[in-house]
Amino acid sequence: MKNMKKTLLMVITGIAALASCGGNAPQEKTAEAPAADTVAVVQVRDSFPDDKWMIENKQKEGVTEIDGIQYRVITEGTGKKPNRRSRVKLNFDTRLTNGKVVESHWGKDVMELPVSKVIPGLQNALRLMPVGSTWEIYIPWDLAYGEEGAKNIPPHSALIFKVKLLDIVM
């Protein structure tokens, strides 16, 4: 993540330096092109296979995108929604975009954990879920384990979580 940010900063700085070399000559107004820094971000973000997967996934029926994550509601609960300070009980499994299961606590273990201690993308999703909901949640790599990855999760991996939010403990 640091290298990507550093590269992006260098690209933006270079573009700004080039733009400032235009002198005082009046500039003609033309149709505006996308900002150079926007183009650079798109090029960087499209450089990993899971970025393309996320772009394609959000086109699927029933998939909603908000707060940097995507999700599909399997069952909508009617309970309260947790906040960042909440502890929750849930069942979940975690898969890579190729379908490989990385961790599963579905149907056998009830996990109790603080919302603030899970990866950022899952924090975003849990705060949107009413208790009693079951969602499939799609988290881009930069809101998951980033450039470093984690045990059984390669760097730049988007993750798919199936989560059933059972209760808010506190």
C-alpha positions as CSV (number, residue, x, y, z in Angstrom):
1,M,0.0,0.0,0.0
2,K,2.9,2.4,0.9
3,N,4.5,1.8,-2.5
4,M,1.3,2.4,-4.4
5,K,0.6,5.6,-2.5
6,K,4.2,6.8,-3.0
7,T,4.0,6.0,-6.8
8,L,0.6,7.8,-7.0
9,L,2.0,10.8,-5.1
10,M,5.0,11.0,-7.5
11,V,2.7,10.8,-10.6
12,I,0.5,13.6,-9.2
13,T,3.5,15.7,-8.2
14,G,4.9,15.3,-11.7
15,I,1.7,16.2,-13.4
16,A,1.4,19.3,-11.2
17,A,5.0,20.3,-12.0
18,L,4.3,20.0,-15.8
19,A,1.1,21.9,-15.5
20,S,2.9,24.8,-13.8
21,C,5.3,25.1,-16.7
22,G,2.7,26.7,-19.0
23,G,3.8,30.3,-18.3
24,N,1.3,33.1,-18.4
25,A,-0.2,32.5,-21.8
26,P,-4.0,32.5,-21.9
27,Q,-5.5,29.0,-22.1
28,E,-8.2,28.1,-24.5
29,K,-11.3,26.6,-22.9
30,T,-12.1,23.1,-24.2
31,A,-14.2,20.2,-23.0
32,E,-12.7,19.1,-19.7
33,A,-10.9,15.7,-19.6
34,P,-10.8,13.7,-16.4
35,A,-8.4,15.0,-13.9
36,A,-4.9,13.5,-14.4
37,D,-4.8,12.2,-10.8
38,T,-8.2,10.4,-11.4
39,V,-6.7,8.6,-14.4
40,A,-3.7,7.6,-12.4
41,V,-5.8,6.1,-9.7
42,V,-7.9,4.2,-12.2
43,Q,-4.8,2.8,-13.8
44,V,-3.3,1.7,-10.5
45,R,-6.7,0.2,-9.2
46,D,-7.2,-1.8,-12.4
47,S,-3.8,-3.4,-12.2
48,F,-4.7,-6.4,-10.0
49,P,-7.0,-9.3,-11.0
50,D,-9.2,-8.9,-8.0
51,D,-9.9,-5.3,-8.9
52,K,-11.3,-6.5,-12.2
53,W,-13.3,-9.1,-10.3
54,M,-14.8,-6.4,-8.1
55,I,-15.8,-4.2,-11.1
56,E,-17.5,-7.2,-12.8
57,N,-19.2,-8.3,-9.5
58,K,-20.9,-5.0,-8.9
59,Q,-22.8,-5.4,-12.2
60,K,-24.5,-8.6,-10.9
61,E,-28.2,-8.5,-9.9
62,G,-28.8,-7.8,-6.2
63,V,-25.3,-6.5,-5.5
64,T,-25.1,-3.1,-3.7
65,E,-22.0,-1.0,-3.3
66,I,-21.5,1.3,-0.3
67,D,-18.7,2.5,1.9
68,G,-16.1,0.8,-0.4
69,I,-17.6,-2.6,-0.1
70,Q,-20.2,-4.6,-2.1
71,Y,-22.8,-6.9,-0.6
72,R,-25.8,-9.1,-1.5
73,V,-28.6,-9.6,1.0
74,I,-29.5,-13.3,1.5
75,T,-31.8,-12.6,4.5
76,E,-32.6,-9.2,5.9
77,G,-32.9,-9.1,9.7
78,T,-35.0,-6.7,11.7
79,G,-32.8,-6.1,14.7
80,K,-30.5,-3.3,15.6
81,K,-27.3,-2.5,13.7
82,P,-24.0,-2.6,15.5
83,N,-21.6,0.3,15.7
84,R,-17.8,0.4,15.8
85,R,-17.8,-0.1,19.6
86,S,-20.1,-3.1,19.5
87,R,-19.2,-6.7,20.2
88,V,-21.1,-9.1,17.9
89,K,-21.9,-12.8,17.7
90,L,-21.8,-14.2,14.2
91,N,-21.2,-17.1,11.9
92,F,-19.1,-16.6,8.9
93,D,-16.9,-18.1,6.2
94,T,-14.2,-16.4,4.2
95,R,-13.3,-17.2,0.6
96,L,-11.0,-15.9,-2.1
97,T,-12.5,-14.8,-5.4
98,N,-11.4,-18.1,-6.9
99,G,-13.7,-19.9,-4.4
100,K,-11.0,-21.2,-2.1
101,V,-12.2,-21.2,1.6
102,V,-9.7,-19.5,3.9
103,E,-11.6,-19.7,7.1
104,S,-15.0,-21.1,8.1
105,H,-17.1,-20.7,11.2
106,W,-20.3,-21.4,9.5
107,G,-22.8,-23.4,11.4
108,K,-20.3,-24.9,13.9
109,D,-18.8,-22.0,15.8
110,V,-20.4,-18.8,17.0
111,M,-17.7,-16.2,17.0
112,E,-17.9,-13.2,19.4
113,L,-15.7,-10.3,18.5
114,P,-15.5,-6.5,18.6
115,V,-16.4,-4.8,15.4
116,S,-13.4,-2.5,15.8
117,K,-11.0,-5.5,15.6
118,V,-12.0,-6.9,12.2
119,I,-10.7,-5.7,8.8
120,P,-12.0,-2.3,7.7
121,G,-14.3,-3.7,4.9
122,L,-16.0,-6.0,7.3
123,Q,-16.4,-3.2,9.9
124,N,-18.2,-1.2,7.2
125,A,-20.5,-4.1,6.3
126,L,-21.3,-5.1,9.9
127,R,-22.4,-1.5,10.7
128,L,-24.9,-1.7,7.9
129,M,-26.4,-5.1,8.9
130,P,-29.4,-5.5,11.1
131,V,-29.2,-8.4,13.6
132,G,-30.7,-11.5,12.0
133,S,-29.3,-10.7,8.6
134,T,-27.3,-13.1,6.4
135,W,-25.2,-11.3,3.7
136,E,-22.6,-12.2,1.2
137,I,-20.0,-9.4,1.4
138,Y,-17.4,-8.6,-1.2
139,I,-14.4,-6.7,0.2
140,P,-11.7,-5.2,-2.0
141,W,-8.1,-5.9,-1.1
142,D,-7.3,-2.4,0.2
143,L,-10.1,-2.8,2.8
144,A,-9.0,-6.4,3.6
145,Y,-5.3,-7.4,4.1
146,G,-3.8,-5.1,1.5
147,E,-0.4,-5.4,0.0
148,E,0.9,-7.8,2.6
149,G,-1.8,-10.4,2.6
150,A,-2.2,-12.7,5.6
151,K,-2.1,-16.4,6.5
152,N,-3.7,-18.2,3.5
153,I,-4.5,-14.9,1.9
154,P,-2.2,-13.6,-0.9
155,P,-1.4,-9.9,-1.3
156,H,-4.0,-7.8,-3.2
157,S,-6.7,-10.3,-2.6
158,A,-10.4,-9.3,-2.5
159,L,-12.4,-11.4,0.0
160,I,-15.9,-12.9,0.0
161,F,-17.5,-13.2,3.4
162,K,-20.8,-15.0,4.1
163,V,-21.9,-13.5,7.4
164,K,-24.9,-14.2,9.6
165,L,-25.2,-11.5,12.3
166,L,-26.7,-13.3,15.3
167,D,-26.6,-10.7,18.1
168,I,-25.0,-7.5,19.5
169,V,-23.5,-8.4,22.8
170,M,-22.7,-4.9,23.9
